[in-house]
Amino acid sequence: MECVFSEAAWIWYTETAVPDTYGDFVDRFYYSQGKVLCRVSCDGDYTLFVNGHYASSNQYGDFEHAKSYDTVDLTPYLSEGENTVLFTVWHVGIASSRYRPAAAGLLYEIERDGALLCSSGENTLCRENPYYKGNYRKIITAQLGQSFLYDATAAETPFYPAIPVKKKCTLLPRPVLKSSVGEAAVGTVLKAEKTRFLVDLGEERVGLPILHLVTDQPQKITVCWGERLDGGHVPRRIGKRDFSFEYVAHGGENRYVNYMLRLGCRYLELFCEAPVQLKGLGLLPQEYPVRALPVTFEDPLDQRIYDLCVRTLKLCLMEHYVDTPWREQALYVFDGRNQMRCGYRVFEGKNAPYAAAALRLIAQDRRADGLLSITYPGGTPLAIPSFSLHYFTAVREYLEETDDLSLGYDVFGKLRTLLSVFRKQKKASLLYSFPHPSHWNFYDWSPHLQEEIGATVSAPDLVLNCLYLLALGHMTYIARRLRLPFEAEEERAVMKKSIKEAFWNEKRGLFSMTLGGADDTALGNALAILAGVPEENERRAMAEALVQGKATPCSLSMKGFLYDALLQIDPAYRAWIKEDIYSAYRPMVEAGATTVWEVKEGAEAFDGAGSLCHGWSAIPILYL
């Protein structure tokens, strides 16, 4: 790897950092000719301006022990003579599903043809940014993190020498490309009142918020965003969530872009204290540079569903896969696995480097109990144990699709660690659930398949045991591909027998979710089929029972397991699968959706917090 940051030092504008604060850092250098590159890393996020022009933003979400840096070509923004760079750095500081707290800091170096022009250190000038309200701590959602207040009336403040800070990081190049920033998407005004404007972007979008208005007097502006309307308004507050940001306008013309907080929405609503002339409200679209392969269907409904799924996948590509751009923007193992699997079919080159980067990021997690954290690089203490088992599936599928064995070698140690954690949960050849305040025994948004977070009772269940049995099979495959030692045939045979004895209900011809229960679930029975637990004659009877609805159905994200199990038994189930897809996705099409929903209930799910753009629901791609 190239030798970088040999003379640069981590800096900040204070000795002790406060969460949710912004620092400005200025440096200058002379330029005559040649290509000039800037390498930059920070805690939280940054925006880089060169001679007043926006050049780059959006730090790759990472861990302190595996810190990434961006390489930005500054040449297009330079002029002969002295040039000025300004970094505005947001020290987030507060844990969320997409940020793990670390020490504040900025590290950069600017070079031309290997010659250093300037770098971060005591010669860098800095200040606390006077426009962003520091230590504001306004939470959008626990998953998404903090919003902001920008005060355009604030007075300029002086710069002073930067302060060196201690950060112990292993620096790595950014593993994925930067998202491109498109032309401004300004919403169509649906409602214009003296102190309120409602705009429609026309479709679900992801991007950076932009605001352009004229006001006769200074005043506070509040902007809300959302995926739907309720009573002619954007639902700003849903439970404890607050989908809004604030801007204090100065008298006259105001233009503003926030290059660090991306929004996922269709509608925006602006409230002001006094009348304003609204020139534009919308987003600068951000898209990850990936090309979808053209696919044409004879059936218009097939085409519409497929296209909605593809568009959803594209909107859910940021620094890594995100579940829903509106509410969380978080990387979950299972959500990511669904998105990877669909992406192999949809994107040119299968978007393989992107998938590999996400899998490596997950493996860099260092959770104390050995499980994978709920999100990456999240700072919340929660884990979903079943998602650690889905990671084996994701790694195997990646190797099958790409033949890139380097990823397997990089994460093999993590897979071994995960197996050892689950083996400690076994009693009498069955795996028991994880009773702990930081564990959530979640399997699906369906009855019988989710416990309260921090459940105190540990018991065996069908889904966890079948997922573990499948993970043993995936690990066997991975080890053979890598030519590394691993043996689990005896353990798998014992597990199959134990699962059958514990959960099979001969009378109903299905597997129960719990010991002696009447809680038959389509997900649990599909996993049992895929894991090879039932006999051949039992499998066919189970399939008939599942298509007849004799077990609690799966939600959209888990339907892939059901479809795969049915197709494994008999390809003739293709017709049933297609009709099942229609039953869930036709209502989205008829409702005018521009992306696919998190669950079939749409926005009404989760007490009004159901997402209308969710990457894990794109699985019709695999079957249509």
C-alpha positions as CSV (number, residue, x, y, z in Angstrom):
1,M,0.0,0.0,0.0
2,E,1.2,3.5,-0.7
3,C,2.9,5.5,2.1
4,V,0.5,8.2,3.1
5,F,0.2,10.9,5.8
6,S,3.9,10.7,6.6
7,E,3.9,14.3,7.8
8,A,0.3,14.9,8.5
9,A,-1.1,15.1,12.1
10,W,-4.6,14.6,13.5
11,I,-6.0,18.1,14.5
12,W,-9.1,19.6,16.0
13,Y,-10.1,23.2,16.9
14,T,-10.2,22.5,20.7
15,E,-8.3,20.2,23.1
16,T,-11.6,18.6,24.3
17,A,-14.2,17.9,21.7
18,V,-17.9,18.2,22.3
19,P,-20.5,16.0,20.5
20,D,-22.4,17.4,17.5
21,T,-20.0,20.3,16.8
22,Y,-18.5,21.6,13.6
23,G,-15.0,22.9,12.9
24,D,-13.5,24.8,10.0
25,F,-9.9,24.2,8.9
26,V,-8.1,26.3,6.3
27,D,-4.9,25.8,4.4
28,R,-3.2,27.3,1.4
29,F,-0.7,26.2,-1.3
30,Y,0.7,27.4,-4.6
31,Y,-0.2,25.7,-7.8
32,S,1.3,26.0,-11.4
33,Q,0.6,22.8,-13.2
34,G,0.1,19.0,-12.8
35,K,-2.5,16.8,-11.0
36,V,-3.1,17.6,-7.3
37,L,-4.6,15.1,-5.0
38,C,-6.0,15.5,-1.5
39,R,-6.2,12.6,0.9
40,V,-8.5,13.2,3.8
41,S,-10.0,11.4,6.8
42,C,-12.1,12.6,9.7
43,D,-14.3,11.6,12.5
44,G,-17.9,12.0,11.5
45,D,-18.2,13.7,8.2
46,Y,-16.6,16.5,6.2
47,T,-17.2,18.9,3.4
48,L,-14.2,20.1,1.3
49,F,-14.3,23.4,-0.6
50,V,-11.5,24.5,-2.9
51,N,-11.4,28.2,-3.7
52,G,-15.0,28.4,-2.6
53,H,-16.2,25.5,-4.8
54,Y,-17.6,22.3,-3.4
55,A,-15.2,19.4,-4.1
56,S,-16.1,16.5,-1.9
57,S,-17.9,15.2,1.2
58,N,-19.1,12.1,2.9
59,Q,-16.6,10.2,4.9
60,Y,-16.9,6.4,4.6
61,G,-18.5,5.0,7.7
62,D,-15.8,3.0,9.5
63,F,-14.2,1.9,12.7
64,E,-11.3,3.6,14.5
65,H,-9.1,0.5,14.1
66,A,-9.8,0.5,10.4
67,K,-10.1,4.1,9.4
68,S,-10.7,5.0,5.8
69,Y,-9.5,8.0,3.8
70,D,-10.7,9.6,0.6
71,T,-8.5,10.6,-2.3
72,V,-9.9,13.6,-4.0
73,D,-8.7,15.1,-7.3
74,L,-8.5,18.9,-6.7
75,T,-7.1,19.8,-10.1
76,P,-10.4,21.0,-11.7
77,Y,-10.9,23.6,-8.9
78,L,-7.4,25.1,-9.0
79,S,-6.0,28.2,-10.5
80,E,-2.4,29.3,-11.0
81,G,-1.0,30.9,-7.9
82,E,-2.3,30.6,-4.3
83,N,-5.2,28.3,-3.7
84,T,-7.3,27.9,-0.5
85,V,-8.9,24.7,0.8
86,L,-11.5,24.8,3.5
87,F,-12.6,21.7,5.4
88,T,-15.8,21.9,7.4
89,V,-15.8,18.8,9.7
90,W,-18.8,17.5,11.7
91,H,-17.8,15.7,14.9
92,V,-21.0,13.6,15.4
93,G,-19.9,12.2,18.8
94,I,-23.3,10.5,19.6
95,A,-23.9,6.9,18.9
96,S,-26.4,5.9,16.3
97,S,-27.0,2.9,13.9
98,R,-24.6,4.4,11.4
99,Y,-22.0,6.0,13.6
100,R,-19.7,4.7,16.3
101,P,-18.3,7.4,18.6
102,A,-14.6,8.1,18.3
103,A,-12.2,11.0,19.1
104,A,-12.8,14.1,17.0
105,G,-10.2,14.9,14.4
106,L,-9.2,15.8,10.8
107,L,-6.2,14.4,8.9
108,Y,-5.3,15.5,5.4
109,E,-2.4,16.0,3.0
110,I,-2.3,17.6,-0.5
111,E,0.3,16.5,-3.0
112,R,1.3,16.9,-6.6
113,D,3.3,14.1,-8.3
114,G,4.4,12.8,-4.9
115,A,5.6,16.2,-3.6
116,L,3.8,17.4,-0.5
117,L,2.1,20.8,-0.9
118,C,0.5,21.1,2.6
119,S,-0.8,18.8,5.3
120,S,-2.8,19.0,8.6
121,G,-0.8,20.2,11.5
122,E,-0.2,23.3,13.7
123,N,0.2,25.4,10.6
124,T,-3.5,24.7,9.7
125,L,-5.8,27.5,10.7
126,C,-9.0,26.6,12.4
127,R,-12.1,27.8,14.3
128,E,-15.4,26.5,15.5
129,N,-17.8,26.9,12.6
130,P,-20.0,30.0,13.5
131,Y,-23.0,29.0,11.4
132,Y,-23.9,25.5,12.6
133,K,-25.3,25.5,16.1
134,G,-22.9,23.4,18.1
135,N,-23.9,20.8,20.7
136,Y,-27.5,21.0,19.4
137,R,-28.1,17.3,19.6
138,K,-31.4,17.3,17.8
139,I,-32.2,13.7,17.1
140,I,-34.0,12.7,13.8
141,T,-34.2,9.0,14.7
142,A,-32.1,6.8,17.0
143,Q,-30.9,5.0,13.8
144,L,-30.3,8.0,11.6
145,G,-28.7,10.3,14.2
146,Q,-28.7,14.1,14.4
147,S,-30.2,16.9,12.4
148,F,-28.9,20.5,12.4
149,L,-29.5,24.2,12.8
150,Y,-27.7,26.5,10.4
151,D,-27.6,30.2,11.2
152,A,-26.9,32.3,8.1
153,T,-27.1,35.5,10.3
154,A,-24.1,34.5,12.4
155,A,-21.0,36.8,12.5
156,E,-17.7,35.7,11.1
157,T,-15.1,34.6,13.7
158,P,-11.3,34.6,13.5
159,F,-9.1,31.6,12.8
160,Y,-6.2,30.4,15.0
161,P,-3.6,27.6,14.8
162,A,-5.0,24.0,14.9
163,I,-4.5,21.8,17.9
164,P,-2.9,18.3,17.6
165,V,-5.1,15.5,19.0
166,K,-4.4,11.9,19.7
167,K,-6.1,9.3,17.4
168,K,-4.8,5.8,17.0
169,C,-6.0,4.6,13.6
170,T,-5.0,2.1,11.0
171,L,-5.5,4.0,7.8
172,L,-7.0,2.3,4.7
173,P,-8.1,3.6,1.3
174,R,-11.8,4.1,0.8
175,P,-13.0,0.7,-0.4
176,V,-15.8,2.0,-2.6
177,L,-16.4,4.8,-5.1
178,K,-17.8,8.1,-4.1
179,S,-21.4,8.8,-5.0
180,S,-21.9,11.3,-7.7
181,V,-23.9,14.5,-7.1
182,G,-26.5,15.2,-9.8
183,E,-28.4,18.3,-11.0
184,A,-30.7,19.9,-8.4
185,A,-34.1,18.2,-8.1
186,V,-36.4,21.1,-7.0
187,G,-39.8,20.1,-5.9
188,T,-43.1,21.1,-7.4
189,V,-45.0,23.4,-5.1
190,L,-48.3,21.7,-4.1
191,K,-49.3,24.3,-1.5
192,A,-48.1,27.9,-1.1
193,E,-49.3,29.9,1.9
194,K,-47.8,32.9,3.5
195,T,-45.7,31.0,6.0
196,R,-45.9,27.4,4.6
197,F,-44.9,25.6,1.4
198,L,-45.4,22.0,0.5
199,V,-43.4,20.6,-2.4
200,D,-43.4,17.2,-4.2
201,L,-40.2,15.8,-5.7
202,G,-42.4,13.6,-7.9
203,E,-40.8,10.3,-6.7
204,E,-38.8,8.9,-3.9
205,R,-35.3,10.4,-4.0
206,V,-32.1,10.5,-2.0
207,G,-29.8,13.5,-1.8
208,L,-28.5,16.6,-0.1
209,P,-31.0,19.2,1.0
210,I,-31.0,22.5,-0.9
211,L,-32.8,25.7,-0.1
212,H,-33.2,28.9,-2.0
213,L,-35.4,31.8,-0.8
214,V,-35.7,35.5,-0.5
215,T,-36.9,37.2,2.7
216,D,-37.3,40.8,3.8
217,Q,-36.2,40.0,7.3
218,P,-34.1,37.5,9.3
219,Q,-36.2,34.6,10.5
220,K,-36.1,30.9,11.3
221,I,-37.1,28.4,8.7
222,T,-38.1,24.8,9.5
223,V,-38.0,22.2,6.8
224,C,-39.6,18.7,7.2
225,W,-39.2,15.7,4.9
226,G,-41.0,12.5,4.5
227,E,-42.2,9.7,2.1
228,R,-45.9,10.5,2.3
229,L,-48.5,13.1,3.3
230,D,-50.9,12.9,6.2
231,G,-53.8,15.4,6.1
232,G,-52.0,17.5,3.6
233,H,-48.8,17.7,5.6
234,V,-45.5,15.9,5.8
235,P,-45.6,13.9,9.1
236,R,-42.7,15.6,11.0
237,R,-43.0,13.8,14.3
238,I,-43.7,10.1,14.4
239,G,-43.3,8.8,17.9
240,K,-40.0,10.2,19.2
241,R,-38.7,10.8,15.7
242,D,-38.4,14.4,14.3
243,F,-37.8,14.6,10.5
244,S,-36.8,18.3,10.3
245,F,-33.9,20.7,10.1
246,E,-33.7,24.4,10.8
247,Y,-32.2,27.3,8.9
248,V,-32.0,30.9,10.2
249,A,-32.2,33.1,7.1
250,H,-30.6,36.6,6.8
251,G,-32.5,39.4,5.0
252,G,-32.3,39.1,1.3
253,E,-31.5,36.1,-0.9
254,N,-30.5,32.9,0.8
255,R,-28.9,29.8,-0.9
256,Y,-28.0,26.8,1.2
257,V,-26.8,23.2,0.7
258,N,-26.0,20.7,3.5
259,Y,-23.4,18.4,1.9
260,M,-23.2,16.0,4.9
261,L,-26.8,15.0,5.8
262,R,-28.5,13.0,3.1
263,L,-32.3,12.8,3.1
264,G,-34.5,10.1,1.7
265,C,-37.9,11.4,0.8
266,R,-40.5,12.4,-1.7
267,Y,-42.1,15.4,0.0
268,L,-40.7,18.5,1.8
269,E,-42.6,21.1,3.8
270,L,-41.2,24.5,4.8
271,F,-42.5,26.6,7.6
272,C,-41.4,30.2,8.1
273,E,-42.1,33.0,10.6
274,A,-42.9,35.6,8.0
275,P,-43.7,35.5,4.3
276,V,-40.8,34.5,2.0
277,Q,-40.4,34.1,-1.8
278,L,-39.5,30.5,-2.3
279,K,-37.1,30.0,-5.2
280,G,-36.4,26.3,-4.7
281,L,-36.6,23.5,-2.2
282,G,-35.4,20.0,-2.9
283,L,-32.4,17.8,-3.1
284,L,-29.1,17.4,-4.9
285,P,-29.4,13.8,-5.9
286,Q,-26.6,11.4,-4.9
287,E,-26.2,8.2,-6.8
288,Y,-23.7,5.5,-6.5
289,P,-22.0,5.0,-9.9
290,V,-23.3,1.6,-10.9
291,R,-25.1,0.6,-14.0
292,A,-28.2,-1.6,-14.0
293,L,-28.4,-4.2,-16.8
294,P,-31.4,-3.8,-19.1
295,V,-34.1,-6.3,-18.6
296,T,-37.4,-6.4,-20.6
297,F,-40.6,-8.3,-19.7
298,E,-43.6,-9.0,-21.9
299,D,-45.9,-8.5,-19.0
300,P,-46.3,-4.8,-18.0
301,L,-46.9,-5.7,-14.3
302,D,-43.7,-7.8,-14.2
303,Q,-41.8,-4.9,-15.7
304,R,-43.2,-2.4,-13.3
305,I,-42.5,-4.5,-10.2
306,Y,-39.0,-5.3,-11.5
307,D,-38.2,-1.6,-12.2
308,L,-39.5,-0.5,-8.8
309,C,-37.2,-3.1,-7.2
310,V,-34.1,-2.0,-9.2
311,R,-34.8,1.7,-8.4
312,T,-35.1,0.8,-4.7
313,L,-31.7,-1.0,-4.8
314,K,-30.0,2.0,-6.4
315,L,-31.4,4.5,-3.8
316,C,-30.2,2.2,-1.0
317,L,-26.5,2.3,-2.2
318,M,-24.6,4.9,-0.2
319,E,-21.2,4.3,1.4
320,H,-22.6,0.9,1.9
321,Y,-26.0,-0.8,1.6
322,V,-28.6,1.0,3.7
323,D,-32.0,-0.4,4.7
324,T,-34.1,2.6,4.2
325,P,-32.8,6.1,3.2
326,W,-35.7,7.9,4.9
327,R,-35.6,6.5,8.5
328,E,-32.3,4.8,9.2
329,Q,-29.6,4.7,6.4
330,A,-28.1,1.7,8.3
331,L,-26.2,-1.4,7.1
332,Y,-27.8,-4.6,8.6
333,V,-26.4,-8.1,7.8
334,F,-29.7,-9.5,6.6
335,D,-30.8,-6.4,4.7
336,G,-27.4,-6.2,3.1
337,R,-27.5,-9.9,2.1
338,N,-30.8,-9.5,0.3
339,Q,-29.5,-6.4,-1.5
340,M,-26.2,-8.2,-2.5
341,R,-28.1,-11.2,-3.8
342,C,-30.4,-9.0,-6.0
343,G,-27.4,-6.8,-7.0
344,Y,-25.6,-9.8,-8.5
345,R,-28.5,-10.1,-10.9
346,V,-29.1,-6.5,-11.6
347,F,-25.8,-4.6,-11.8
348,E,-23.0,-4.6,-14.3
349,G,-20.1,-6.6,-12.9
350,K,-22.5,-7.7,-10.1
351,N,-21.3,-4.7,-8.2
352,A,-18.9,-7.1,-6.6
353,P,-16.3,-4.7,-5.1
354,Y,-19.2,-2.9,-3.3
355,A,-20.5,-6.2,-1.8
356,A,-17.0,-7.2,-0.8
357,A,-16.5,-3.9,1.0
358,A,-19.7,-4.3,3.0
359,L,-18.8,-7.9,4.0
360,R,-15.3,-6.8,5.1
361,L,-16.7,-3.8,7.1
362,I,-19.0,-6.2,9.0
363,A,-16.1,-8.5,9.8
364,Q,-14.2,-5.6,11.3
365,D,-16.7,-5.4,14.1
366,R,-15.2,-6.1,17.6
367,R,-18.2,-6.8,19.7
368,A,-17.3,-8.1,23.2
369,D,-19.6,-11.2,23.1
370,G,-18.3,-12.2,19.7
371,L,-21.6,-11.8,17.9
372,L,-22.0,-9.3,15.1
373,S,-23.5,-5.9,16.0
374,I,-26.9,-4.9,14.8
375,T,-25.5,-2.4,12.3
376,Y,-22.2,-1.2,10.8
377,P,-20.3,0.8,11.9
378,G,-23.1,1.5,14.5
379,G,-22.5,2.5,18.0
380,T,-25.5,1.0,19.7
381,P,-25.0,-2.0,22.0
382,L,-27.7,-4.2,20.4
383,A,-27.2,-7.4,18.5
384,I,-29.6,-9.6,16.5
385,P,-28.0,-13.1,16.9
386,S,-29.9,-14.6,13.9
387,F,-28.3,-11.9,11.7
388,S,-24.8,-13.3,12.6
389,L,-25.9,-16.6,11.0
390,H,-27.2,-14.8,7.9
391,Y,-23.6,-13.5,7.5
392,F,-22.5,-17.1,6.6
393,T,-25.1,-17.1,3.8
394,A,-23.9,-13.8,2.5
395,V,-20.3,-14.8,2.4
396,R,-21.1,-18.1,0.6
397,E,-23.2,-16.4,-2.0
398,Y,-20.5,-13.9,-2.6
399,L,-17.9,-16.6,-3.3
400,E,-20.4,-18.5,-5.5
401,E,-21.1,-15.4,-7.6
402,T,-17.6,-13.9,-7.9
403,D,-15.0,-16.6,-7.2
404,D,-13.1,-13.9,-5.3
405,L,-11.5,-16.1,-2.6
406,S,-9.6,-13.1,-1.1
407,L,-12.8,-12.1,0.7
408,G,-13.2,-15.6,2.1
409,Y,-9.7,-15.6,3.5
410,D,-10.2,-12.1,5.0
411,V,-13.3,-13.1,6.9
412,F,-12.7,-16.8,7.7
413,G,-11.4,-16.0,11.2
414,K,-14.5,-14.0,11.9
415,L,-16.7,-16.9,10.8
416,R,-14.8,-19.3,13.1
417,T,-15.4,-16.9,16.0
418,L,-19.1,-16.7,15.3
419,L,-19.5,-20.5,15.3
420,S,-17.7,-20.7,18.6
421,V,-20.1,-18.2,20.1
422,F,-23.2,-20.2,18.9
423,R,-21.7,-23.5,20.0
424,K,-21.6,-22.2,23.6
425,Q,-25.4,-21.7,23.4
426,K,-26.0,-25.4,22.7
427,K,-27.6,-27.7,25.2
428,A,-28.3,-31.3,24.4
429,S,-27.6,-30.7,20.7
430,L,-30.0,-27.8,20.4
431,L,-29.2,-24.1,20.2
432,Y,-30.8,-21.9,22.9
433,S,-31.6,-18.2,22.3
434,F,-29.6,-15.4,23.8
435,P,-31.1,-13.9,27.0
436,H,-29.4,-10.6,27.6
437,P,-30.3,-6.8,27.6
438,S,-28.2,-6.3,24.5
439,H,-29.7,-9.2,22.4
440,W,-32.8,-9.0,20.3
441,N,-34.1,-12.5,19.2
442,F,-35.7,-11.2,16.0
443,Y,-36.4,-13.3,12.9
444,D,-39.1,-11.6,11.0
445,W,-41.9,-9.0,11.2
446,S,-44.4,-11.8,11.7
447,P,-46.2,-13.3,14.7
448,H,-44.1,-15.8,16.8
449,L,-40.9,-14.5,15.2
450,Q,-39.8,-11.7,17.4
451,E,-39.2,-11.3,21.1
452,E,-38.8,-8.2,23.2
453,I,-35.3,-6.8,23.3
454,G,-33.5,-8.2,26.2
455,A,-35.7,-11.3,26.7
456,T,-34.8,-13.0,30.0
457,V,-35.8,-16.6,29.0
458,S,-33.4,-18.7,27.0
459,A,-35.1,-21.5,25.0
460,P,-34.6,-23.4,21.7
461,D,-36.6,-22.4,18.7
462,L,-36.9,-23.7,15.1
463,V,-35.5,-20.7,13.2
464,L,-32.3,-20.2,15.2
465,N,-31.5,-23.9,15.0
466,C,-32.2,-24.2,11.3
467,L,-30.1,-21.0,10.6
468,Y,-27.2,-22.5,12.6
469,L,-27.5,-25.8,10.7
470,L,-27.5,-23.9,7.4
471,A,-24.5,-21.9,8.6
472,L,-22.6,-25.1,9.3
473,G,-23.2,-26.1,5.6
474,H,-22.1,-22.7,4.4
475,M,-19.0,-22.9,6.4
476,T,-18.2,-26.3,5.0
477,Y,-18.5,-24.9,1.5
478,I,-16.4,-21.9,2.3
479,A,-13.6,-23.9,3.9
480,R,-13.5,-26.3,0.9
481,R,-13.3,-23.4,-1.5
482,L,-10.4,-21.9,0.5
483,R,-8.8,-25.3,1.1
484,L,-8.8,-24.6,4.8
485,P,-9.6,-27.2,7.5
486,F,-13.2,-27.4,8.8
487,E,-15.3,-30.4,9.6
488,A,-18.9,-30.4,10.8
489,E,-20.6,-33.4,9.2
490,E,-21.2,-35.2,12.5
491,E,-22.5,-32.0,14.1
492,R,-24.8,-31.4,11.2
493,A,-26.2,-34.9,11.4
494,V,-26.8,-34.7,15.1
495,M,-28.5,-31.2,14.7
496,K,-30.8,-32.5,12.0
497,K,-32.0,-35.3,14.2
498,S,-32.4,-33.1,17.2
499,I,-34.4,-30.4,15.3
500,K,-36.7,-33.1,13.9
501,E,-37.3,-34.6,17.3
502,A,-37.9,-31.3,19.0
503,F,-40.1,-29.4,16.6
504,W,-41.8,-31.8,14.2
505,N,-45.5,-32.1,14.7
506,E,-46.7,-35.3,13.0
507,K,-50.3,-34.5,13.3
508,R,-50.0,-31.1,11.5
509,G,-47.3,-32.2,9.2
510,L,-45.3,-29.0,10.0
511,F,-42.5,-27.9,12.3
512,S,-43.5,-25.8,15.3
513,M,-41.5,-22.7,16.2
514,T,-41.2,-23.6,19.8
515,L,-41.1,-26.9,21.8
516,G,-44.6,-28.3,21.8
517,G,-46.1,-25.2,20.4
518,A,-48.8,-24.7,17.8
519,D,-46.9,-21.7,16.3
520,D,-46.2,-23.0,12.8
521,T,-44.4,-20.4,10.7
522,A,-43.7,-20.3,7.0
523,L,-40.2,-19.0,7.6
524,G,-39.3,-21.7,10.1
525,N,-40.6,-24.5,7.9
526,A,-38.9,-23.1,4.8
527,L,-35.6,-23.0,6.6
528,A,-36.2,-26.6,7.8
529,I,-36.6,-27.7,4.2
530,L,-33.6,-25.8,3.0
531,A,-31.5,-27.2,5.9
532,G,-32.5,-30.8,4.9
533,V,-34.3,-31.7,8.1
534,P,-37.6,-33.3,6.8
535,E,-37.8,-36.5,4.7
536,E,-38.7,-36.3,1.0
537,N,-42.3,-37.3,1.5
538,E,-42.7,-34.9,4.4
539,R,-41.2,-32.0,2.3
540,R,-43.8,-32.3,-0.4
541,A,-46.7,-32.4,2.1
542,M,-45.1,-29.4,3.9
543,A,-44.9,-27.4,0.6
544,E,-48.6,-28.0,0.0
545,A,-49.4,-26.9,3.5
546,L,-47.3,-23.7,3.1
547,V,-48.9,-22.6,-0.2
548,Q,-52.4,-23.3,1.3
549,G,-51.5,-20.8,4.1
550,K,-51.5,-23.3,7.0
551,A,-48.6,-21.5,8.6
552,T,-48.0,-17.9,9.7
553,P,-46.8,-16.1,6.5
554,C,-43.4,-14.5,6.0
555,S,-43.0,-10.7,5.6
556,L,-41.7,-9.4,2.2
557,S,-38.0,-9.6,3.2
558,M,-38.1,-13.3,4.2
559,K,-40.2,-14.6,1.2
560,G,-37.0,-15.6,-0.5
561,F,-36.5,-18.5,1.9
562,L,-40.0,-19.7,1.2
563,Y,-39.7,-19.4,-2.5
564,D,-36.3,-21.2,-2.5
565,A,-37.7,-24.0,-0.4
566,L,-40.7,-24.5,-2.8
567,L,-38.5,-24.4,-5.9
568,Q,-36.1,-26.9,-4.3
569,I,-39.1,-29.3,-3.9
570,D,-40.8,-28.7,-7.3
571,P,-40.1,-26.1,-10.0
572,A,-43.9,-26.2,-10.7
573,Y,-44.3,-23.8,-7.8
574,R,-43.1,-21.0,-10.0
575,A,-46.7,-20.1,-10.9
576,W,-47.7,-19.9,-7.2
577,I,-44.6,-17.8,-6.4
578,K,-45.4,-15.3,-9.2
579,E,-49.0,-14.9,-7.9
580,D,-47.7,-14.5,-4.4
581,I,-45.4,-11.7,-5.6
582,Y,-48.3,-10.1,-7.4
583,S,-50.5,-10.2,-4.3
584,A,-47.9,-8.1,-2.3
585,Y,-46.5,-5.8,-5.0
586,R,-49.5,-5.1,-7.2
587,P,-51.0,-2.9,-4.5
588,M,-47.8,-0.9,-4.5
589,V,-48.0,-0.4,-8.2
590,E,-51.6,0.6,-8.0
591,A,-50.8,3.1,-5.2
592,G,-48.4,4.9,-7.5
593,A,-45.3,3.7,-5.6
594,T,-41.9,4.7,-7.0
595,T,-40.0,2.3,-4.8
596,V,-40.9,-0.9,-3.0
597,W,-42.1,-0.9,0.6
598,E,-40.6,-2.3,3.8
599,V,-43.6,-4.4,4.5
600,K,-46.9,-4.9,2.5
601,E,-48.8,-2.6,4.9
602,G,-46.7,0.3,3.7
603,A,-46.5,3.5,5.7
604,E,-49.2,2.4,8.2
605,A,-46.9,-0.2,9.6
606,F,-44.9,0.4,12.8
607,D,-47.3,3.0,14.1
608,G,-46.9,5.1,11.0
609,A,-43.2,4.6,10.6
610,G,-43.3,2.0,7.8
611,S,-40.8,2.8,5.0
612,L,-41.9,3.2,1.4
613,C,-38.3,2.6,0.1
614,H,-36.6,-0.5,1.6
615,G,-33.8,-2.4,-0.1
616,W,-34.6,-5.8,1.6
617,S,-37.9,-6.0,-0.3
618,A,-36.4,-6.1,-3.8
619,I,-36.3,-9.9,-3.9
620,P,-38.9,-10.2,-6.8
621,I,-35.9,-9.5,-9.0
622,L,-34.7,-13.0,-8.2
623,Y,-37.9,-14.7,-9.3
624,L,-39.6,-12.6,-12.0
